């Protein structure tokens, strides 16, 4: 069997509305209004938010089309703290990454491939 892509991932969060707002505003992901579950999507992928009082933070990686300086400015404009980076990805040629966290401390690596 050959997997083409993932369809959806479920992330536990402490506040659904805050998470929807963060992923929509910071990453320009579309909120799916008529979904049975609180969901955002980008491309063919969906992130479903599940309310939970206790959970272990997850780690996510997103590839972004923005160049690194634009990404840094965008994050600063939304008052998102950069935890690490920008750094050169040692395992990928011509790529840099920045690490941030969402409101529930899920770690998010943002990767920008240089041309």
C-alpha positions as CSV (number, residue, x, y, z in Angstrom):
1,X,0.0,0.0,0.0
2,X,1.3,3.5,-0.9
3,X,0.0,6.4,1.2
4,X,-0.4,9.6,-0.9
5,X,-1.1,12.1,1.9
6,X,-2.9,12.4,5.2
7,X,-6.5,13.5,5.2
8,X,-6.8,14.8,8.8
9,X,-5.2,14.9,12.2
10,X,-6.9,15.5,15.5
11,X,-5.2,17.8,18.0
12,X,-6.3,18.0,21.6
13,X,-6.8,21.6,22.8
14,X,-8.0,23.4,25.9
15,X,-10.0,26.1,24.1
16,X,-11.6,25.4,20.7
17,X,-12.3,29.0,19.7
18,X,-8.8,30.2,20.6
19,X,-7.3,27.4,18.6
20,X,-9.5,28.0,15.6
21,X,-8.6,31.7,15.7
22,X,-4.9,31.0,16.1
23,X,-4.6,28.6,13.1
24,X,-6.9,30.8,11.0
25,X,-5.1,34.1,11.7
26,X,-1.5,33.0,11.9
27,X,-1.5,30.3,9.2
28,X,-4.4,31.6,7.0
29,X,-6.1,28.2,7.4
30,X,-9.8,28.1,6.5
31,X,-12.3,27.4,9.3
32,X,-14.8,24.8,8.2
33,X,-18.0,26.3,9.5
34,X,-20.5,23.5,8.8
35,X,-18.4,20.7,10.2
36,X,-19.6,18.4,13.0
37,X,-16.2,18.9,14.6
38,X,-14.2,22.2,15.0
39,X,-11.9,22.0,11.9
40,X,-9.5,24.1,9.8
41,X,-8.1,23.1,6.5
42,X,-5.2,23.9,4.2
43,X,-4.7,22.2,0.8
44,X,-6.2,18.7,1.1
45,X,-5.4,18.4,4.8
46,X,-7.6,19.1,7.8
47,X,-6.8,19.8,11.5
48,X,-9.6,18.8,13.8
49,X,-9.6,20.2,17.3
50,X,-10.8,18.1,20.2
51,X,-11.5,19.6,23.6
52,X,-9.4,18.0,26.3
53,X,-8.4,19.0,29.9
54,X,-5.3,16.9,29.9
55,X,-3.0,16.0,27.0
56,X,0.6,15.8,26.0
57,X,1.6,18.5,23.5
58,X,2.2,17.3,20.0
59,X,4.8,18.3,17.4
60,X,3.7,19.4,13.9
61,X,5.7,20.5,10.9
62,X,4.4,22.7,8.1
63,X,6.1,23.6,4.9
64,X,5.4,27.2,4.1
65,X,5.9,29.1,0.8
66,X,7.0,32.3,2.4
67,X,10.7,33.2,2.5
68,X,12.3,33.3,6.0
69,X,12.3,37.1,6.5
70,X,8.6,37.4,5.6
71,X,7.8,34.5,7.9
72,X,9.6,36.1,10.8
73,X,7.8,39.4,10.2
74,X,4.4,37.7,9.9
75,X,4.9,35.8,13.2
76,X,6.0,39.0,15.0
77,X,3.0,40.9,13.6
78,X,0.8,38.3,15.3
79,X,2.8,38.4,18.5
80,X,3.9,34.7,18.1
81,X,7.1,33.9,20.0
82,X,9.8,32.2,18.0
83,X,11.2,29.5,20.2
84,X,14.0,28.6,17.8
85,X,15.4,29.7,14.5
86,X,15.7,30.5,11.9
87,X,18.1,27.7,11.5
88,X,19.4,25.7,8.5
89,X,18.0,22.2,8.4
90,X,20.9,19.9,8.5
91,X,18.9,17.0,7.1
92,X,17.5,19.0,4.1
93,X,19.4,21.0,1.5
94,X,18.4,24.6,1.1
95,X,15.8,24.7,3.9
96,X,15.5,26.7,7.0
97,X,13.1,26.4,9.9
98,X,11.5,28.3,12.7
99,X,9.9,26.7,15.7
100,X,6.9,28.2,17.5
101,X,4.2,26.9,19.8
102,X,0.4,27.3,19.6
103,X,-1.7,28.4,22.5
104,X,-1.7,24.9,23.9
105,X,2.0,24.5,23.6
106,X,1.9,22.2,20.6
107,X,5.3,22.6,19.0
108,X,5.1,23.8,15.3
109,X,8.1,23.7,13.0
110,X,7.7,26.0,10.0
111,X,10.0,25.0,7.1
112,X,10.9,27.2,4.2
113,X,12.7,25.7,1.2
114,X,15.0,28.2,-0.5
115,X,15.2,28.2,-4.3
